[in-house]
Amino acid sequence: MRPCGVDPKADRKARQRAAAAQSITIRELSERWMAEFVIPKLKPRTVADYKELLALHILPTLGNLTVAEIDREHIEKRHVDMKKTPRRANYTIATIKVLLGFAVRHGLRAANPAANIAPYREQKRERFLSEQEIGAAAEAITQAESDGVIGPLAATGLRLALFTGARSGEITAIRWDHIDWERRLIRLPDSKTNEPRTIHLSDAAIEVLRTTPHVGPFVVAGSRPGTAYKNLSRAWARARKYAGLSDVRLHDLRHSYASLAAGRGVSLHMIGKLLGHKDPGTTQRYAHLARDAVQAVNDELGAAMQAAIKKSRGKVVRLQGK
C-alpha cells in the first residue's frame, strides 16, 4: 500500500531508477557518461584522459559492479592499490567521483560513495633548468633529430616548448592559420583556461616555424593526415637522454622559460601574461625567483656604487650608523 501524500508518478520513477541501478554496471554507466557528457562537453585532451583512466584503472576492477552495489570500500581499495603512484591514484578517484556524480544527477544513486575520500599527499616537482642545461636541452633535441630518434615535427614541438614556454597541449593545437607573422604572435582560439591564448614569438621561435615543413593544417602534425601530434612528452623522453636530463619533464621546460624571465627582472605580472595564466596566483610559484633577481641586481648596484666611490675618493667609504 502506497503511503498517503506520495506522488504516484514520482514514486514509479524512483522505483524504476532503483531497479536500473541494480542492473546497470559501472562499465555501462561509463559508456553513457562518455556519450552524454564527456565527449560532447569537454575538451579532447580531457576526453582522452578519461578514456585512459577508465580503460587502465577503473573498469578492470570496478567495471562489473552495478551502480547500486559499488560502495566506499570498493573505491578506497582501488585508491590503496594505486598508492605507489599517488598523483595517478588521486586522479583516478576524482574521475570515479565525477562518474558517480553523473549517476546521482540521474537518480541512479542517492549519494556519491566517492565523496570525501582523502587524497594522497603529492610531492610537487618543479625543476628549473640552468642556462647551461637549457643549452644542453636544445643540443639534445638537435642530436635526437639528427639520429632519427625523433622526427622533424616532434623536434619542432620541443623547440617551441623551449622558446615559448607554451603548454604541450597548446603547441600541438597550433594550426598554420593561427600564426600572425606580422605581429609575431600565435592566437589560439581556446586553451586550458577555456579562453583564447596568445603565444608571443621570439626570433628563435619564428626561425623554428619558418623552417618547419607544411604537411597539414597543424604545425606539429601527427602521423595521420590532418591530425596533430599526439605525445610530445614521449618525444622529449627520447631526446632528453642525449643531455643527461632524465629527471626533467617536458613541463619543466615551461618552468625554465619562466625562471629565465624572472632571473632577468621580468615582473610576475608579465610572466603570467607570457605563460597564459588566468589566475595571478598561479604565477606566484616564481616569486622567489623574482626576489633572487632583485637581490642580484641590488648586489650589482651596490658593487657599482662602491666602485664609483672608490674611484672618486681613492677608497671605499663605509657608511656608519648613528
The 8 nearest C-alpha neighbors of each residue, nearest first, counted from 0:
[[1, 2, 3, 5, 7, 4, 10, 6],
 [0, 2, 3, 5, 7, 4, 10, 6],
 [3, 1, 5, 4, 0, 6, 7, 10],
 [2, 4, 5, 1, 6, 0, 7, 10],
 [3, 5, 2, 6, 1, 7, 10, 9],
 [6, 4, 3, 2, 7, 10, 1, 9],
 [5, 7, 9, 8, 10, 4, 11, 3],
 [8, 6, 10, 9, 5, 11, 1, 12],
 [7, 9, 11, 10, 6, 12, 13, 5],
 [10, 8, 12, 6, 11, 7, 13, 5],
 [9, 11, 7, 13, 8, 12, 6, 14],
 [10, 12, 8, 14, 9, 13, 7, 15],
 [13, 11, 15, 9, 14, 10, 16, 8],
 [12, 14, 10, 16, 15, 11, 9, 17],
 [15, 13, 17, 11, 12, 16, 18, 10],
 [16, 14, 12, 18, 13, 17, 19, 11],
 [15, 17, 19, 13, 18, 107, 14, 20],
 [18, 16, 14, 20, 19, 15, 13, 107],
 [17, 19, 15, 21, 16, 20, 14, 22],
 [18, 20, 16, 22, 21, 17, 23, 15],
 [21, 19, 67, 66, 17, 107, 23, 18],
 [22, 20, 18, 67, 19, 65, 23, 17],
 [21, 23, 19, 20, 65, 24, 18, 66],
 [24, 22, 20, 65, 19, 66, 21, 27],
 [25, 23, 65, 27, 26, 64, 63, 66],
 [24, 26, 62, 28, 27, 65, 66, 64],
 [27, 25, 62, 29, 24, 28, 58, 30],
 [26, 28, 24, 30, 29, 25, 23, 31],
 [27, 29, 25, 31, 26, 30, 32, 24],
 [28, 30, 32, 26, 31, 27, 25, 33],
 [31, 29, 27, 33, 28, 32, 34, 26],
 [30, 32, 34, 28, 29, 33, 35, 27],
 [33, 31, 29, 35, 36, 30, 34, 28],
 [32, 34, 37, 30, 31, 38, 36, 35],
 [33, 35, 31, 32, 38, 36, 30, 37],
 [36, 34, 32, 33, 31, 37, 39, 38],
 [35, 37, 32, 33, 40, 39, 34, 38],
 [36, 38, 33, 41, 40, 39, 46, 32],
 [37, 39, 33, 40, 34, 41, 36, 46],
 [40, 38, 37, 36, 41, 35, 34, 33],
 [41, 39, 37, 36, 38, 42, 35, 46],
 [42, 40, 37, 38, 39, 45, 46, 43],
 [41, 43, 45, 44, 46, 40, 38, 37],
 [44, 42, 46, 45, 47, 41, 38, 48],
 [43, 45, 47, 46, 42, 48, 168, 41],
 [46, 44, 48, 42, 47, 43, 49, 41],
 [45, 47, 43, 49, 44, 48, 38, 37],
 [46, 48, 50, 44, 45, 49, 43, 51],
 [49, 47, 45, 51, 46, 50, 52, 44],
 [50, 48, 52, 46, 51, 47, 53, 45],
 [49, 51, 47, 53, 48, 52, 54, 46],
 [52, 50, 54, 48, 49, 53, 55, 47],
 [53, 51, 49, 56, 55, 54, 50, 48],
 [52, 54, 57, 50, 58, 51, 55, 56],
 [53, 55, 51, 52, 58, 50, 56, 57],
 [56, 54, 52, 53, 51, 57, 59, 58],
 [55, 57, 52, 53, 54, 58, 59, 91],
 [58, 56, 53, 61, 59, 60, 55, 52],
 [57, 59, 62, 61, 53, 60, 54, 26],
 [60, 58, 57, 62, 61, 56, 55, 54],
 [61, 59, 58, 57, 62, 56, 63, 77],
 [62, 60, 58, 64, 57, 63, 59, 25],
 [61, 63, 58, 26, 25, 64, 59, 60],
 [64, 62, 24, 61, 25, 65, 26, 58],
 [65, 63, 24, 61, 62, 25, 69, 68],
 [66, 64, 24, 67, 68, 23, 25, 21],
 [65, 67, 20, 24, 68, 25, 69, 23],
 [68, 66, 20, 21, 65, 69, 108, 107],
 [67, 69, 65, 66, 70, 64, 21, 20],
 [70, 68, 66, 67, 64, 65, 73, 71],
 [71, 69, 72, 73, 112, 68, 74, 113],
 [70, 72, 112, 74, 73, 75, 113, 69],
 [71, 73, 75, 74, 70, 76, 69, 112],
 [74, 72, 76, 71, 70, 75, 69, 77],
 [73, 75, 77, 71, 76, 72, 78, 113],
 [74, 76, 78, 72, 77, 73, 71, 79],
 [77, 75, 79, 73, 78, 74, 80, 72],
 [78, 76, 74, 80, 75, 79, 73, 81],
 [77, 79, 75, 76, 81, 80, 88, 74],
 [78, 80, 76, 82, 81, 77, 75, 88],
 [79, 81, 77, 78, 82, 76, 83, 88],
 [82, 80, 88, 79, 78, 83, 84, 77],
 [83, 81, 79, 85, 84, 80, 88, 78],
 [84, 82, 81, 85, 80, 88, 79, 87],
 [83, 85, 82, 87, 86, 81, 88, 89],
 [86, 84, 88, 82, 87, 119, 83, 89],
 [85, 87, 89, 88, 84, 121, 90, 119],
 [86, 88, 90, 89, 85, 84, 91, 81],
 [87, 89, 85, 91, 81, 86, 90, 78],
 [90, 88, 86, 92, 91, 87, 118, 85],
 [89, 91, 93, 87, 88, 92, 94, 86],
 [92, 90, 88, 94, 89, 93, 87, 95],
 [93, 91, 95, 89, 94, 90, 96, 88],
 [92, 94, 90, 96, 91, 95, 89, 97],
 [95, 93, 91, 97, 96, 92, 98, 90],
 [96, 94, 98, 92, 97, 93, 99, 91],
 [95, 97, 113, 93, 99, 94, 98, 100],
 [96, 98, 100, 94, 95, 99, 93, 101],
 [99, 97, 95, 101, 100, 96, 94, 102],
 [100, 98, 102, 101, 96, 97, 111, 95],
 [99, 101, 97, 103, 102, 98, 96, 111],
 [100, 102, 99, 104, 98, 103, 105, 97],
 [103, 101, 99, 107, 105, 100, 104, 108],
 [104, 102, 108, 100, 106, 105, 101, 107],
 [105, 103, 101, 102, 106, 100, 107, 108],
 [106, 104, 102, 103, 107, 101, 108, 16],
 [105, 107, 103, 108, 104, 16, 102, 109],
 [108, 106, 102, 20, 16, 103, 105, 17],
 [109, 107, 103, 106, 110, 102, 67, 111],
 [108, 110, 103, 106, 107, 111, 102, 104],
 [111, 109, 108, 103, 112, 100, 114, 99],
 [110, 112, 113, 114, 99, 100, 103, 96],
 [113, 111, 71, 114, 70, 110, 96, 99],
 [114, 112, 96, 111, 71, 116, 115, 74],
 [113, 115, 112, 111, 116, 96, 110, 71],
 [116, 114, 117, 113, 112, 118, 111, 96],
 [117, 115, 114, 113, 118, 75, 92, 71],
 [116, 118, 115, 119, 89, 114, 120, 75],
 [119, 117, 89, 116, 120, 85, 88, 92],
 [120, 118, 85, 121, 89, 117, 86, 82],
 [119, 121, 118, 122, 85, 86, 117, 89],
 [122, 120, 123, 119, 86, 85, 118, 89],
 [121, 123, 124, 120, 86, 85, 119, 125],
 [122, 124, 121, 125, 120, 126, 86, 284],
 [125, 123, 122, 126, 251, 121, 248, 247],
 [124, 126, 123, 127, 251, 254, 250, 247],
 [125, 127, 251, 124, 128, 247, 254, 255],
 [126, 128, 255, 254, 251, 125, 129, 258],
 [129, 127, 255, 132, 133, 126, 130, 252],
 [128, 130, 132, 131, 133, 127, 255, 259],
 [129, 131, 133, 132, 134, 128, 259, 135],
 [130, 132, 134, 129, 133, 135, 128, 136],
 [133, 131, 135, 129, 134, 130, 128, 136],
 [134, 132, 130, 136, 135, 131, 128, 129],
 [133, 135, 137, 131, 132, 136, 138, 130],
 [134, 136, 132, 138, 133, 137, 242, 139],
 [137, 135, 139, 133, 134, 138, 242, 132],
 [136, 138, 134, 140, 139, 135, 133, 141],
 [139, 137, 135, 141, 136, 140, 142, 134],
 [138, 140, 136, 241, 142, 141, 242, 137],
 [141, 139, 143, 137, 238, 138, 142, 144],
 [140, 142, 138, 144, 139, 143, 145, 137],
 [143, 141, 145, 139, 144, 140, 146, 138],
 [142, 144, 148, 140, 146, 238, 145, 141],
 [145, 143, 149, 147, 141, 142, 146, 150],
 [144, 146, 142, 143, 147, 141, 148, 149],
 [147, 145, 143, 144, 148, 142, 149, 141],
 [146, 148, 144, 149, 145, 143, 150, 142],
 [147, 149, 143, 146, 144, 150, 237, 238],
 [150, 148, 144, 147, 143, 234, 153, 154],
 [149, 151, 153, 152, 144, 147, 154, 148],
 [152, 150, 154, 153, 144, 155, 149, 211],
 [153, 151, 155, 154, 219, 150, 156, 220],
 [152, 154, 156, 155, 150, 151, 149, 157],
 [155, 153, 151, 157, 152, 156, 158, 140],
 [156, 154, 152, 158, 153, 157, 159, 151],
 [157, 155, 153, 159, 154, 158, 219, 160],
 [156, 158, 160, 154, 159, 155, 153, 161],
 [159, 157, 161, 155, 160, 156, 162, 154],
 [158, 160, 162, 156, 161, 157, 163, 155],
 [161, 159, 157, 164, 158, 165, 163, 162],
 [160, 162, 158, 159, 252, 163, 164, 157],
 [161, 163, 159, 160, 204, 158, 164, 203],
 [164, 162, 165, 160, 159, 161, 200, 199],
 [165, 163, 253, 160, 256, 161, 162, 274],
 [166, 164, 163, 160, 169, 253, 274, 170],
 [167, 165, 169, 168, 170, 164, 253, 160],
 [166, 168, 170, 169, 171, 165, 231, 160],
 [167, 169, 171, 166, 170, 172, 44, 191],
 [170, 168, 172, 166, 167, 171, 165, 173],
 [171, 169, 167, 172, 168, 173, 166, 156],
 [170, 172, 168, 169, 173, 219, 227, 228],
 [173, 171, 169, 170, 168, 174, 227, 217],
 [174, 172, 170, 171, 217, 218, 177, 169],
 [175, 173, 217, 177, 176, 218, 216, 172],
 [174, 176, 177, 218, 178, 216, 217, 173],
 [175, 177, 174, 178, 216, 179, 173, 217],
 [178, 176, 186, 174, 175, 185, 187, 173],
 [179, 177, 185, 176, 175, 180, 184, 186],
 [180, 178, 184, 181, 182, 183, 185, 177],
 [179, 181, 183, 182, 178, 184, 205, 185],
 [180, 182, 183, 179, 184, 178, 185, 200],
 [181, 183, 184, 179, 180, 200, 185, 199],
 [184, 182, 180, 200, 181, 179, 199, 185],
 [185, 183, 199, 179, 182, 200, 198, 178],
 [184, 186, 178, 198, 177, 197, 179, 187],
 [187, 185, 197, 177, 196, 184, 188, 198],
 [186, 188, 196, 189, 195, 177, 197, 185],
 [187, 189, 195, 186, 196, 190, 194, 177],
 [190, 188, 195, 194, 187, 193, 196, 191],
 [189, 191, 193, 192, 194, 196, 195, 169],
 [190, 192, 193, 189, 194, 169, 168, 166],
 [191, 193, 190, 194, 277, 276, 189, 195],
 [194, 192, 190, 191, 189, 195, 196, 188],
 [193, 195, 189, 192, 190, 196, 188, 191],
 [196, 194, 188, 189, 187, 190, 197, 193],
 [197, 195, 187, 186, 190, 194, 189, 275],
 [196, 198, 186, 185, 187, 199, 184, 195],
 [199, 197, 185, 184, 200, 196, 186, 273],
 [198, 200, 184, 197, 183, 185, 201, 163],
 [199, 201, 183, 204, 184, 205, 198, 163],
 [200, 202, 204, 203, 205, 199, 162, 183],
 [203, 201, 205, 204, 206, 200, 207, 183],
 [202, 204, 206, 201, 205, 207, 162, 200],
 [203, 205, 207, 201, 206, 200, 202, 162],
 [206, 204, 202, 208, 207, 203, 200, 209],
 [205, 207, 209, 203, 204, 208, 202, 210],
 [208, 206, 204, 205, 210, 209, 211, 203],
 [207, 209, 205, 211, 206, 210, 204, 155],
 [208, 210, 206, 207, 211, 205, 212, 204],
 [209, 211, 207, 208, 206, 212, 205, 155],
 [210, 212, 208, 209, 207, 213, 155, 152],
 [211, 213, 214, 210, 152, 209, 218, 208],
 [214, 212, 215, 211, 218, 216, 217, 175],
 [215, 213, 212, 220, 216, 217, 218, 224],
 [214, 216, 225, 217, 213, 220, 224, 218],
 [215, 217, 174, 175, 225, 218, 214, 220],
 [218, 216, 174, 220, 219, 215, 227, 173],
 [217, 219, 174, 220, 175, 173, 216, 213],
 [220, 218, 152, 217, 171, 228, 156, 227],
 [219, 221, 227, 228, 217, 218, 226, 215],
 [222, 220, 228, 227, 226, 223, 229, 219],
 [221, 223, 224, 220, 228, 226, 227, 225],
 [222, 224, 221, 226, 225, 220, 227, 228],
 [225, 223, 226, 222, 215, 221, 214, 220],
 [224, 226, 215, 216, 223, 227, 217, 220],
 [227, 225, 221, 224, 223, 220, 228, 217],
 [228, 226, 221, 220, 217, 171, 219, 229],
 [227, 221, 229, 220, 219, 171, 230, 226],
 [228, 230, 227, 221, 231, 171, 226, 220],
 [231, 229, 232, 233, 228, 234, 167, 171],
 [230, 232, 234, 233, 235, 153, 229, 167],
 [233, 231, 235, 230, 234, 249, 236, 248],
 [232, 234, 236, 231, 235, 230, 237, 238],
 [235, 233, 231, 237, 232, 236, 149, 238],
 [234, 236, 238, 232, 237, 233, 239, 231],
 [237, 235, 233, 234, 239, 238, 232, 240],
 [238, 236, 234, 235, 239, 240, 233, 148],
 [237, 239, 235, 143, 140, 240, 236, 139],
 [240, 238, 244, 241, 242, 236, 237, 235],
 [241, 239, 243, 242, 238, 237, 245, 244],
 [240, 242, 139, 239, 243, 238, 143, 142],
 [241, 243, 240, 244, 239, 139, 135, 136],
 [244, 242, 240, 245, 241, 239, 246, 135],
 [245, 243, 239, 242, 247, 246, 240, 241],
 [244, 246, 247, 243, 240, 239, 236, 248],
 [247, 245, 244, 248, 126, 243, 239, 251],
 [246, 248, 244, 245, 251, 126, 249, 239],
 [249, 247, 251, 250, 246, 252, 232, 236],
 [248, 250, 251, 252, 232, 235, 247, 253],
 [251, 249, 252, 253, 248, 254, 166, 167],
 [252, 250, 254, 253, 248, 249, 126, 255],
 [251, 253, 255, 250, 254, 161, 249, 256],
 [254, 252, 164, 256, 251, 250, 255, 165],
 [255, 253, 251, 257, 252, 256, 127, 258],
 [254, 256, 127, 258, 252, 257, 253, 128],
 [257, 255, 253, 259, 164, 254, 258, 252],
 [258, 256, 260, 254, 255, 259, 261, 270],
 [257, 259, 255, 261, 260, 256, 262, 254],
 [260, 258, 262, 256, 257, 261, 255, 263],
 [259, 261, 257, 263, 258, 262, 265, 256],
 [262, 260, 289, 258, 265, 264, 263, 259],
 [263, 261, 292, 259, 260, 264, 258, 289],
 [264, 262, 260, 261, 265, 259, 292, 289],
 [263, 265, 261, 262, 292, 266, 289, 260],
 [266, 264, 261, 260, 263, 269, 267, 270],
 [267, 265, 269, 268, 264, 270, 261, 289],
 [268, 266, 270, 269, 271, 282, 265, 286],
 [267, 269, 271, 266, 270, 272, 279, 282],
 [268, 270, 272, 266, 271, 267, 273, 265],
 [271, 269, 267, 273, 272, 268, 274, 266],
 [270, 272, 276, 274, 268, 269, 273, 282],
 [273, 271, 269, 275, 270, 274, 276, 268],
 [272, 274, 270, 271, 275, 269, 198, 199],
 [275, 273, 271, 272, 276, 270, 164, 165],
 [274, 276, 272, 273, 271, 277, 196, 197],
 [277, 275, 271, 278, 274, 272, 279, 281],
 [276, 278, 275, 192, 279, 271, 281, 272],
 [277, 279, 280, 276, 281, 282, 271, 275],
 [280, 278, 281, 282, 277, 276, 271, 283],
 [279, 281, 283, 278, 282, 284, 276, 277],
 [282, 280, 279, 283, 278, 284, 276, 271],
 [281, 283, 280, 284, 279, 271, 285, 267],
 [284, 282, 286, 285, 280, 281, 279, 267],
 [283, 285, 282, 286, 281, 287, 280, 288],
 [286, 284, 283, 288, 287, 282, 289, 258],
 [285, 287, 283, 289, 288, 284, 290, 267],
 [288, 286, 290, 289, 285, 291, 284, 283],
 [289, 287, 291, 285, 290, 286, 261, 292],
 [288, 290, 261, 292, 286, 291, 287, 293],
 [291, 289, 287, 293, 292, 288, 294, 286],
 [290, 292, 288, 294, 289, 293, 295, 287],
 [293, 291, 262, 289, 295, 290, 294, 264],
 [294, 292, 290, 296, 295, 291, 297, 289],
 [295, 293, 297, 291, 292, 296, 298, 290],
 [294, 296, 292, 298, 297, 293, 291, 299],
 [297, 295, 299, 293, 298, 294, 300, 292],
 [296, 298, 294, 300, 295, 299, 301, 293],
 [299, 297, 301, 295, 296, 300, 294, 302],
 [300, 298, 296, 302, 301, 297, 303, 295],
 [301, 299, 303, 297, 302, 298, 304, 296],
 [300, 302, 298, 304, 299, 303, 297, 305],
 [301, 303, 305, 299, 304, 300, 306, 298],
 [302, 304, 300, 306, 301, 305, 299, 307],
 [305, 303, 301, 307, 302, 306, 300, 308],
 [304, 306, 302, 308, 307, 303, 309, 301],
 [305, 307, 303, 309, 304, 308, 310, 302],
 [308, 306, 304, 310, 305, 309, 303, 311],
 [309, 307, 305, 311, 310, 306, 312, 304],
 [308, 310, 314, 313, 315, 306, 312, 307],
 [309, 311, 307, 308, 313, 312, 306, 314],
 [310, 312, 308, 309, 313, 307, 314, 306],
 [313, 311, 309, 314, 310, 308, 315, 316],
 [312, 314, 309, 310, 311, 315, 308, 316],
 [315, 313, 309, 312, 316, 308, 310, 311],
 [314, 316, 309, 305, 308, 317, 313, 312],
 [317, 315, 314, 318, 308, 309, 305, 312],
 [318, 316, 319, 315, 305, 314, 320, 308],
 [317, 319, 316, 320, 315, 321, 305, 308],
 [320, 318, 317, 321, 316, 315, 305, 314],
 [319, 321, 318, 317, 316, 315, 305, 301],
 [320, 319, 318, 317, 316, 315, 305, 301]]
